[in-house]
Amino acid sequence: MLEEKIFLKSDVEKTMDNYEFLGLKKSLEMKSEDIVKKITDSGLRGRGGAGFPTGKKWEFALAQKNDVKFLICNADEGEPGTFKDRFLLENMPFKVLEGIIIAAYAVKANFGYIYIRGEYSKAIDIFEKTIKEAYHRGLLGKNILGSNFNFELRLIKGAGAYVCGDETSLINSIEGKRGFSRIKPPYPVQRGLYDKPTVVNNVETLTTVAEIMKYEDNIFAKLGTEKSRGTKLVSISGDVKLPGIYEIEFGSGTLKDIIELAGGTKDELNFVVPGGLATSILKYDEINIPYTYEDLENAGSSVGSGGMIVVSQKHDLIDILLNVSDFFVKETCGTCFPCREGNRNIKEILLELKKKGYKEEYKKIIGELREAILLAARCGFGQSSVNFIYSVLDKFFYEEVR
């Protein structure tokens, strides 16, 4: 996927001349059902964090009988340590656009939105120009490329709310409401934006769709492992010598291999956050495992958003915990009482830990709060808000700080 990047300079029109939209052109010659089947057969899972099978989501949406359906591209990339969507929006906007149109055609949606994180000013500027040029070239609007398919696309700027990465909170935001999560069911594919069937896909997911549909053969399905098909963009940051975006084939290497690919650590490794701050850490002696959904889950963590943060032993663990806790306290939307108050209480416990030293009861209480939040929170962000903190306490804190 990355080898086909097109770097946008100042002339969107000129660079669009060099992009062929092969996946879109082939898709418009197919039936929606056949596209959904190809995506299902590819084994593509959502790249936003939850990892739900994309083909299954599209199948549910296609089955909905409604004259109005929506397709939303979720570009509200707020997960700390994750920046692969920003890379795609700034450097491969045409492929992102192509994936959006293909998805809309596949689920028979005639209206769409791309919701971009407000802080991504460069990405917003590039994609606004991309949309404008796409309308000019007949890639958006009426009768796209002579196919009788109509699709209107608008760009929405986010306002910096972490919770709007959750698809129901994002939908509320587009409707002009506060970014609160919704109770499910009904799911967005049943009743989403303006109570109409709505598909929400991540930027990387849709970019991958464009790549899959470019080929007659389903090459994506031949990459990776049985349960983790294809490749994944990994955002590597922290204490590595070569931070950046790396495209990794699932199962082709271990977490340790990926770190080495990024130049290795600057100092002695302490732990790795595999998929953003919503995922549990893996210690320095737990990284010799293949990079797949199943292997990371078996190790007690997850692929998450692909935001891999490498942390060396030079950092104070309690300061890190307080920093992460402060983030989740500020970013909770406040809808779910256990999430709102639970995260506040966790921060107070961590402040006590810093003042008085570690006590085993701290981990026990935080573990109970984590369970309460997991059971009560409406959205995945609330449910995963304590994963990082609890895993650090569980693996590094005993009678005294390591």
C-alpha positions as CSV (number, residue, x, y, z in Angstrom):
1,M,0.0,0.0,0.0
2,L,2.7,2.5,1.0
3,E,4.7,2.1,-2.1
4,E,1.9,3.8,-4.1
5,K,1.8,7.0,-2.0
6,I,1.3,10.3,-3.8
7,F,2.8,13.3,-2.0
8,L,0.6,16.3,-2.4
9,K,2.6,19.5,-3.0
10,S,0.6,22.5,-4.0
11,D,-1.3,21.3,-7.1
12,V,-4.1,18.8,-6.3
13,E,-5.3,18.8,-9.9
14,K,-1.9,17.9,-11.3
15,T,-1.3,15.1,-8.9
16,M,-4.8,13.6,-9.4
17,D,-3.8,13.3,-13.1
18,N,-1.3,10.7,-12.0
19,Y,-3.8,8.6,-9.9
20,E,-5.8,6.1,-11.9
21,F,-8.6,5.1,-9.4
22,L,-8.3,1.5,-10.7
23,G,-10.1,0.0,-7.7
24,L,-13.0,2.3,-8.1
25,K,-13.3,1.8,-11.8
26,K,-13.3,-2.0,-11.3
27,S,-15.8,-1.8,-8.4
28,L,-18.3,0.3,-10.4
29,E,-18.5,-2.6,-12.9
30,M,-19.4,-5.0,-10.2
31,K,-22.5,-5.7,-8.2
32,S,-22.6,-4.4,-4.6
33,E,-23.0,-7.9,-3.3
34,D,-19.8,-9.1,-5.1
35,I,-17.8,-6.2,-3.7
36,V,-19.0,-7.1,-0.2
37,K,-18.1,-10.7,-0.7
38,K,-14.6,-9.8,-1.9
39,I,-14.0,-7.7,1.2
40,T,-15.4,-10.4,3.4
41,D,-13.2,-13.1,1.7
42,S,-10.2,-10.8,2.1
43,G,-10.5,-11.1,5.9
44,L,-10.1,-7.3,6.4
45,R,-10.8,-6.2,9.9
46,G,-11.5,-2.6,10.9
47,R,-8.3,-0.7,11.5
48,G,-9.7,1.8,14.0
49,G,-9.1,-0.3,17.0
50,A,-12.0,-2.7,17.5
51,G,-11.0,-5.0,14.6
52,F,-14.6,-5.9,13.6
53,P,-14.7,-7.7,10.2
54,T,-15.3,-5.0,7.5
55,G,-17.2,-7.3,5.2
56,K,-19.6,-8.4,7.9
57,K,-20.4,-4.7,8.7
58,W,-21.0,-4.0,5.0
59,E,-23.2,-7.1,4.7
60,F,-25.4,-5.9,7.6
61,A,-25.6,-2.4,6.0
62,L,-26.4,-3.7,2.5
63,A,-29.3,-5.7,3.9
64,Q,-30.9,-2.6,5.3
65,K,-33.9,-1.5,3.2
66,N,-33.9,2.3,3.2
67,D,-33.8,5.0,0.5
68,V,-31.2,6.9,2.5
69,K,-27.9,5.4,3.8
70,F,-24.8,7.1,5.0
71,L,-21.1,6.3,4.7
72,I,-18.8,8.0,7.2
73,C,-15.0,7.9,7.1
74,N,-13.7,8.2,10.7
75,A,-10.6,10.4,10.6
76,D,-10.8,11.5,14.2
77,E,-7.5,10.0,15.1
78,G,-7.3,10.8,18.8
79,E,-5.6,7.7,20.2
80,P,-2.2,8.7,21.7
81,G,0.7,7.2,19.9
82,T,-1.3,6.8,16.6
83,F,-0.7,8.9,13.5
84,K,-1.1,6.6,10.6
85,D,-4.4,8.1,9.5
86,R,-2.8,11.5,9.4
87,F,-0.1,10.1,7.1
88,L,-2.6,8.7,4.8
89,L,-4.7,11.8,4.6
90,E,-1.7,14.0,3.9
91,N,0.2,11.7,1.5
92,M,-2.4,9.4,-0.1
93,P,-5.7,11.4,-0.1
94,F,-6.8,10.0,-3.4
95,K,-6.6,6.4,-2.2
96,V,-8.6,7.4,0.9
97,L,-11.2,9.1,-1.3
98,E,-11.3,6.0,-3.6
99,G,-11.9,3.7,-0.6
100,I,-14.8,6.0,0.6
101,I,-16.5,5.9,-2.8
102,I,-16.1,2.2,-3.1
103,A,-17.5,1.6,0.3
104,A,-20.5,3.9,-0.4
105,Y,-21.2,2.1,-3.7
106,A,-20.9,-1.3,-2.0
107,V,-23.5,-0.6,0.8
108,K,-25.6,1.6,-1.5
109,A,-25.1,4.9,0.4
110,N,-25.6,8.1,-1.6
111,F,-24.4,10.5,1.2
112,G,-21.2,10.6,3.1
113,Y,-19.0,12.5,5.5
114,I,-15.3,12.4,6.4
115,Y,-14.8,13.5,10.0
116,I,-11.3,14.7,10.4
117,R,-9.6,15.6,13.7
118,G,-9.7,19.4,14.1
119,E,-5.9,19.5,15.0
120,Y,-5.1,18.0,11.6
121,S,-5.1,21.4,9.8
122,K,-2.8,20.2,6.9
123,A,-4.9,17.1,6.3
124,I,-8.1,19.1,6.3
125,D,-6.7,21.6,3.8
126,I,-5.5,18.8,1.5
127,F,-8.7,16.8,1.7
128,E,-10.9,19.9,1.1
129,K,-9.0,20.5,-2.1
130,T,-9.2,16.8,-3.0
131,I,-13.0,16.8,-2.6
132,K,-13.4,19.9,-4.7
133,E,-11.3,18.5,-7.5
134,A,-13.1,15.1,-7.3
135,Y,-16.4,16.9,-8.0
136,H,-14.8,18.7,-10.9
137,R,-13.7,15.4,-12.4
138,G,-16.9,13.5,-11.9
139,L,-15.6,11.3,-9.1
140,L,-18.2,12.8,-6.7
141,G,-21.8,14.0,-7.3
142,K,-24.1,12.7,-10.0
143,N,-23.5,9.7,-12.3
144,I,-19.9,9.0,-11.0
145,L,-17.7,8.0,-14.0
146,G,-20.9,7.3,-16.0
147,S,-22.0,4.5,-13.6
148,N,-25.4,6.0,-12.6
149,F,-24.1,6.0,-9.0
150,N,-24.6,9.2,-7.1
151,F,-22.6,10.1,-4.0
152,E,-22.3,13.4,-2.2
153,L,-19.4,13.9,0.3
154,R,-18.8,16.6,2.9
155,L,-15.9,17.2,5.3
156,I,-16.6,17.8,9.0
157,K,-13.9,19.2,11.3
158,G,-13.8,17.6,14.8
159,A,-13.4,19.7,17.9
160,G,-10.7,17.7,19.7
161,A,-12.8,15.3,21.7
162,Y,-11.1,11.9,22.2
163,V,-14.5,10.2,22.6
164,C,-15.6,11.2,19.1
165,G,-13.3,8.4,17.8
166,D,-16.2,6.2,19.0
167,E,-18.6,5.9,16.0
168,T,-21.8,6.8,17.9
169,S,-20.2,9.8,19.5
170,L,-18.9,10.9,16.1
171,I,-22.4,10.5,14.7
172,N,-23.8,12.7,17.4
173,S,-21.2,15.3,16.7
174,I,-22.1,15.4,13.0
175,E,-25.7,15.9,14.0
176,G,-24.6,19.0,16.0
177,K,-25.0,17.3,19.4
178,R,-22.4,16.9,22.1
179,G,-20.0,14.0,21.5
180,F,-21.7,11.5,23.8
181,S,-21.8,7.8,23.0
182,R,-25.2,6.1,22.3
183,I,-26.7,3.0,23.8
184,K,-26.4,0.0,21.4
185,P,-28.5,-1.7,20.0
186,P,-29.6,-0.2,17.7
187,Y,-26.3,-0.2,15.9
188,P,-25.3,2.5,13.4
189,V,-25.8,0.1,10.5
190,Q,-29.4,-0.1,11.6
191,R,-30.1,3.4,12.9
192,G,-27.1,5.8,12.8
193,L,-26.8,9.3,11.4
194,Y,-30.3,11.0,11.4
195,D,-31.7,7.5,12.3
196,K,-30.7,6.1,8.9
197,P,-28.5,3.1,8.2
198,T,-24.9,4.2,8.6
199,V,-21.5,2.6,8.0
200,V,-18.5,4.1,9.8
201,N,-15.1,3.0,8.7
202,N,-11.6,4.1,9.7
203,V,-9.3,5.9,7.2
204,E,-6.8,3.0,7.0
205,T,-9.7,0.5,6.5
206,L,-11.0,2.4,3.5
207,T,-7.5,2.9,2.1
208,T,-7.0,-0.8,2.3
209,V,-10.3,-1.4,0.5
210,A,-9.1,0.7,-2.4
211,E,-6.0,-1.5,-2.6
212,I,-7.9,-4.8,-2.4
213,M,-10.3,-3.8,-5.1
214,K,-7.5,-2.8,-7.5
215,Y,-6.6,-6.4,-8.2
216,E,-8.6,-9.1,-9.9
217,D,-7.1,-11.7,-7.5
218,N,-7.7,-11.3,-3.8
219,I,-4.0,-10.8,-3.0
220,F,-4.8,-9.4,0.5
221,A,-6.3,-12.7,1.6
222,K,-3.0,-14.5,0.8
223,L,-1.0,-12.2,3.2
224,G,-0.8,-12.6,7.0
225,T,-2.2,-15.5,9.0
226,E,-5.6,-17.3,9.0
227,K,-7.0,-15.0,11.7
228,S,-5.0,-11.9,10.8
229,R,-5.1,-11.2,7.1
230,G,-3.1,-8.7,5.1
231,T,-0.9,-5.9,6.4
232,K,-1.2,-3.2,9.1
233,L,0.2,0.3,9.3
234,V,2.0,0.6,12.6
235,S,2.8,4.1,14.1
236,I,6.0,3.6,16.1
237,S,7.0,6.3,18.6
238,G,8.7,6.7,21.9
239,D,12.2,5.6,22.7
240,V,13.1,4.2,19.2
241,K,15.8,5.6,16.9
242,L,13.6,5.7,13.8
243,P,10.0,6.6,14.7
244,G,7.5,6.7,11.9
245,I,4.9,4.6,9.9
246,Y,5.7,1.0,9.0
247,E,3.6,-1.3,7.0
248,I,3.8,-4.8,8.6
249,E,2.5,-8.1,7.2
250,F,0.7,-9.9,10.0
251,G,2.7,-12.8,11.3
252,S,5.8,-11.9,9.3
253,G,7.7,-10.8,12.5
254,T,7.6,-10.3,16.2
255,L,7.1,-7.1,18.2
256,K,10.9,-7.3,18.8
257,D,11.5,-7.4,15.0
258,I,9.3,-4.3,14.5
259,I,11.2,-2.4,17.1
260,E,14.5,-3.4,15.4
261,L,13.0,-2.2,12.1
262,A,12.5,1.2,13.7
263,G,16.2,1.3,14.6
264,G,16.0,-0.4,18.0
265,T,15.6,1.3,21.3
266,K,17.6,4.4,22.5
267,D,18.0,3.0,26.0
268,E,17.3,-0.4,27.7
269,L,13.7,-1.4,26.9
270,N,11.2,-1.4,29.7
271,F,7.8,-2.1,28.0
272,V,5.9,-1.7,24.8
273,V,2.4,-0.4,24.2
274,P,1.3,-2.4,21.1
275,G,-1.8,-0.5,20.0
276,G,-2.2,2.9,21.7
277,L,-2.9,3.9,25.3
278,A,-6.2,1.9,25.3
279,T,-4.2,-1.3,25.2
280,S,-2.3,-3.2,27.9
281,I,1.5,-3.1,27.9
282,L,3.9,-6.0,27.2
283,K,7.2,-6.1,29.2
284,Y,10.6,-6.3,27.8
285,D,10.6,-10.1,28.1
286,E,7.2,-10.5,26.4
287,I,7.9,-9.0,23.0
288,N,9.1,-12.2,21.3
289,I,5.6,-12.9,19.9
290,P,4.3,-12.6,16.4
291,Y,2.5,-9.4,15.5
292,T,-1.0,-10.7,14.9
293,Y,-4.5,-10.1,16.4
294,E,-4.5,-13.6,18.0
295,D,-1.0,-13.6,19.4
296,L,-1.4,-10.2,21.0
297,E,-4.8,-11.2,22.5
298,N,-3.3,-14.4,23.9
299,A,-0.6,-12.2,25.5
300,G,-3.2,-10.1,27.2
301,S,-3.0,-7.1,24.9
302,S,-4.3,-6.2,21.4
303,V,-3.4,-4.7,18.0
304,G,-5.7,-1.7,18.8
305,S,-5.1,1.2,16.6
306,G,-1.6,0.2,15.7
307,G,0.0,3.0,17.8
308,M,3.1,1.3,19.1
309,I,4.8,3.2,21.9
310,V,8.2,2.0,23.0
311,V,9.2,3.0,26.5
312,S,12.8,2.6,27.9
313,Q,13.8,2.3,31.6
314,K,14.9,5.9,31.9
315,H,11.3,7.0,32.6
316,D,9.6,7.2,36.0
317,L,6.7,4.7,35.9
318,I,4.5,6.7,38.4
319,D,4.9,9.9,36.4
320,I,3.8,8.0,33.2
321,L,0.8,6.5,35.0
322,L,-0.3,10.0,36.3
323,N,0.1,11.4,32.8
324,V,-2.0,8.7,31.2
325,S,-4.6,8.9,34.0
326,D,-4.9,12.7,33.6
327,F,-5.5,12.2,29.9
328,F,-8.4,9.8,30.5
329,V,-9.9,12.0,33.3
330,K,-10.0,15.0,30.9
331,E,-11.2,13.0,27.9
332,T,-14.1,11.0,29.3
333,C,-17.3,12.4,28.0
334,G,-19.0,12.0,31.4
335,T,-22.0,10.1,30.2
336,C,-21.3,6.9,32.1
337,F,-20.9,7.5,35.8
338,P,-18.5,4.6,36.5
339,C,-16.2,5.8,33.7
340,R,-16.3,9.4,34.8
341,E,-15.9,8.9,38.5
342,G,-13.8,5.7,38.2
343,N,-11.1,7.4,36.3
344,R,-11.1,10.4,38.7
345,N,-10.7,8.0,41.6
346,I,-7.9,6.2,39.9
347,K,-6.0,9.4,39.5
348,E,-6.4,10.1,43.2
349,I,-5.1,6.6,44.1
350,L,-2.1,7.2,41.8
351,L,-1.4,10.5,43.5
352,E,-1.4,8.7,46.9
353,L,0.9,6.0,45.4
354,K,3.4,8.8,44.4
355,K,3.3,10.3,47.9
356,K,3.3,7.3,50.1
357,G,4.7,4.4,48.0
358,Y,3.0,1.4,46.6
359,K,0.5,-0.7,48.5
360,E,-1.1,-3.9,47.2
361,E,-4.6,-2.6,47.9
362,Y,-4.1,0.2,45.3
363,K,-3.9,-2.4,42.5
364,K,-6.9,-4.3,44.0
365,I,-9.1,-1.2,44.1
366,I,-8.0,-0.1,40.6
367,G,-8.7,-3.6,39.3
368,E,-12.3,-3.4,40.8
369,L,-12.8,0.1,39.2
370,R,-11.6,-1.3,35.9
371,E,-14.1,-4.1,36.0
372,A,-16.9,-1.6,36.9
373,I,-16.0,0.7,34.0
374,L,-15.7,-2.3,31.6
375,L,-19.2,-3.5,32.5
376,A,-20.9,0.0,32.5
377,A,-19.3,2.1,29.8
378,R,-21.2,2.5,26.6
379,C,-18.2,2.9,24.3
380,G,-14.9,1.1,23.7
381,F,-12.9,4.1,24.8
382,G,-14.4,4.0,28.3
383,Q,-14.1,0.2,28.5
384,S,-10.4,0.3,27.7
385,S,-9.5,3.4,29.6
386,V,-7.8,1.5,32.5
387,N,-6.0,-1.2,30.4
388,F,-2.7,0.6,30.3
389,I,-2.7,1.7,34.0
390,Y,-3.7,-1.6,35.4
391,S,-1.2,-3.6,33.2
392,V,1.7,-1.4,34.4
393,L,0.7,-1.9,38.0
394,D,0.2,-5.6,37.5
395,K,3.6,-6.2,35.8
396,F,5.9,-3.7,37.6
397,F,4.5,-2.9,41.0
398,Y,4.8,-5.3,44.0
399,E,5.8,-4.3,47.5
400,E,8.0,-1.5,46.0
401,V,8.5,0.1,42.7
402,R,10.8,-1.7,40.4
